[in-house]
Amino acid sequence: PEAMQGFSGLSKNATAAGSIDEKTKEFIALAIGITQHCDGCIGFHAKALRRLGATKQEIAEVAAMCVYMGGGPALMYAADALRAFDQFEA
């Protein structure tokens, strides 16, 4: 519990708008989730990006950068990210 509270605080501070806006930070988080093969991360950040008004084209461009940098394994998770984004459609 205490560790989770610490992580929650870290998360809130890291994702808060500053020099980089919240949406851009969520794109970064999604890209890391894709390249690190983290299904839970992909779902969490795809949902956040849907809430922040991201478009499918923006998600596709982030996914393309992940495939460019991460190769075949990133391609599989990039497809998962696009599917997750679609699941959170309003």
BALOBA-1460 file (C-alpha; in Angstrom, 3 decimals):
// residues 90
<rec num="1" residu="p" x="0.000" y="0.000" z="0.000"/>
<rec num="2" residu="e" x="2.656" y="2.579" z="0.903"/>
<rec num="3" residu="a" x="4.662" y="1.660" z="-2.201"/>
<rec num="4" residu="m" x="1.534" y="2.020" z="-4.321"/>
<rec num="5" residu="q" x="0.875" y="5.465" z="-2.844"/>
<rec num="6" residu="g" x="4.433" y="6.440" z="-3.736"/>
<rec num="7" residu="f" x="4.013" y="5.161" z="-7.299"/>
<rec num="8" residu="s" x="0.668" y="6.967" z="-7.585"/>
<rec num="9" residu="g" x="2.310" y="10.228" z="-6.560"/>
<rec num="10" residu="l" x="5.129" y="9.672" z="-9.025"/>
<rec num="11" residu="s" x="2.598" y="8.967" z="-11.765"/>
<rec num="12" residu="k" x="0.597" y="12.128" z="-11.068"/>
<rec num="13" residu="n" x="3.704" y="14.294" z="-11.065"/>
<rec num="14" residu="a" x="5.208" y="12.698" z="-14.174"/>
<rec num="15" residu="t" x="2.033" y="12.959" z="-16.256"/>
<rec num="16" residu="a" x="1.030" y="16.485" z="-15.211"/>
<rec num="17" residu="a" x="1.274" y="19.126" z="-17.913"/>
<rec num="18" residu="g" x="4.467" y="21.144" z="-17.721"/>
<rec num="19" residu="s" x="6.840" y="22.050" z="-20.520"/>
<rec num="20" residu="i" x="5.382" y="18.992" z="-22.265"/>
<rec num="21" residu="d" x="1.587" y="18.744" z="-22.367"/>
<rec num="22" residu="e" x="-0.318" y="15.794" z="-20.901"/>
<rec num="23" residu="k" x="-1.314" y="14.348" z="-24.289"/>
<rec num="24" residu="t" x="2.293" y="14.269" z="-25.514"/>
<rec num="25" residu="k" x="3.364" y="12.567" z="-22.297"/>
<rec num="26" residu="e" x="0.673" y="9.934" z="-22.828"/>
<rec num="27" residu="f" x="1.939" y="9.345" z="-26.398"/>
<rec num="28" residu="i" x="5.403" y="8.773" z="-24.917"/>
<rec num="29" residu="a" x="3.973" y="6.385" z="-22.328"/>
<rec num="30" residu="l" x="2.063" y="4.467" z="-25.001"/>
<rec num="31" residu="a" x="5.215" y="4.166" z="-27.104"/>
<rec num="32" residu="i" x="7.155" y="2.820" z="-24.139"/>
<rec num="33" residu="g" x="4.331" y="0.361" z="-23.400"/>
<rec num="34" residu="i" x="4.433" y="-0.876" z="-26.995"/>
<rec num="35" residu="t" x="8.213" y="-1.261" z="-27.152"/>
<rec num="36" residu="q" x="8.383" y="-2.870" z="-23.697"/>
<rec num="37" residu="h" x="5.562" y="-5.317" z="-24.591"/>
<rec num="38" residu="c" x="3.323" y="-4.238" z="-21.696"/>
<rec num="39" residu="d" x="-0.328" y="-5.083" z="-22.409"/>
<rec num="40" residu="g" x="-1.598" y="-3.329" z="-19.291"/>
<rec num="41" residu="c" x="0.367" y="-0.187" z="-20.116"/>
<rec num="42" residu="i" x="-1.055" y="-0.134" z="-23.639"/>
<rec num="43" residu="g" x="-4.629" y="-0.348" z="-22.371"/>
<rec num="44" residu="f" x="-4.126" y="2.249" z="-19.665"/>
<rec num="45" residu="h" x="-2.471" y="4.814" z="-21.950"/>
<rec num="46" residu="a" x="-4.788" y="4.142" z="-24.926"/>
<rec num="47" residu="k" x="-7.730" y="4.901" z="-22.608"/>
<rec num="48" residu="a" x="-6.036" y="8.088" z="-21.374"/>
<rec num="49" residu="l" x="-5.339" y="9.198" z="-24.939"/>
<rec num="50" residu="r" x="-8.956" y="8.594" z="-25.931"/>
<rec num="51" residu="r" x="-9.984" y="10.819" z="-22.980"/>
<rec num="52" residu="l" x="-7.511" y="13.494" z="-24.104"/>
<rec num="53" residu="g" x="-8.935" y="13.604" z="-27.630"/>
<rec num="54" residu="a" x="-6.212" y="11.749" z="-29.517"/>
<rec num="55" residu="t" x="-7.101" y="10.584" z="-33.012"/>
<rec num="56" residu="k" x="-6.600" y="7.146" z="-34.489"/>
<rec num="57" residu="q" x="-4.163" y="8.709" z="-36.977"/>
<rec num="58" residu="e" x="-2.035" y="10.026" z="-34.101"/>
<rec num="59" residu="i" x="-2.037" y="6.593" z="-32.465"/>
<rec num="60" residu="a" x="-1.081" y="5.016" z="-35.808"/>
<rec num="61" residu="e" x="1.852" y="7.424" z="-36.190"/>
<rec num="62" residu="v" x="3.090" y="6.660" z="-32.675"/>
<rec num="63" residu="a" x="2.722" y="2.946" z="-33.461"/>
<rec num="64" residu="a" x="4.692" y="3.389" z="-36.697"/>
<rec num="65" residu="m" x="7.552" y="5.030" z="-34.793"/>
<rec num="66" residu="c" x="7.530" y="2.097" z="-32.371"/>
<rec num="67" residu="v" x="7.755" y="-0.397" z="-35.228"/>
<rec num="68" residu="y" x="10.555" y="1.637" z="-36.804"/>
<rec num="69" residu="m" x="12.516" y="1.615" z="-33.532"/>
<rec num="70" residu="g" x="11.451" y="-1.780" z="-32.185"/>
<rec num="71" residu="g" x="11.102" y="-4.057" z="-35.198"/>
<rec num="72" residu="g" x="8.799" y="-7.067" z="-35.473"/>
<rec num="73" residu="p" x="7.993" y="-7.511" z="-31.775"/>
<rec num="74" residu="a" x="6.891" y="-3.868" z="-31.577"/>
<rec num="75" residu="l" x="4.666" y="-4.448" z="-34.628"/>
<rec num="76" residu="m" x="2.613" y="-7.008" z="-32.698"/>
<rec num="77" residu="y" x="2.147" y="-4.662" z="-29.743"/>
<rec num="78" residu="a" x="1.485" y="-1.681" z="-32.021"/>
<rec num="79" residu="a" x="-1.482" y="-3.601" z="-33.436"/>
<rec num="80" residu="d" x="-2.639" y="-4.258" z="-29.859"/>
<rec num="81" residu="a" x="-2.441" y="-0.523" z="-29.133"/>
<rec num="82" residu="l" x="-4.635" y="0.329" z="-32.113"/>
<rec num="83" residu="r" x="-7.193" y="-2.275" z="-31.031"/>
<rec num="84" residu="a" x="-7.129" y="-0.981" z="-27.446"/>
<rec num="85" residu="f" x="-7.659" y="2.587" z="-28.643"/>
<rec num="86" residu="d" x="-10.689" y="1.473" z="-30.653"/>
<rec num="87" residu="q" x="-12.154" y="-0.294" z="-27.609"/>
<rec num="88" residu="f" x="-12.290" y="2.994" z="-25.694"/>
<rec num="89" residu="e" x="-14.320" y="4.794" z="-28.368"/>
<rec num="90" residu="a" x="-16.848" y="7.117" z="-26.773"/>
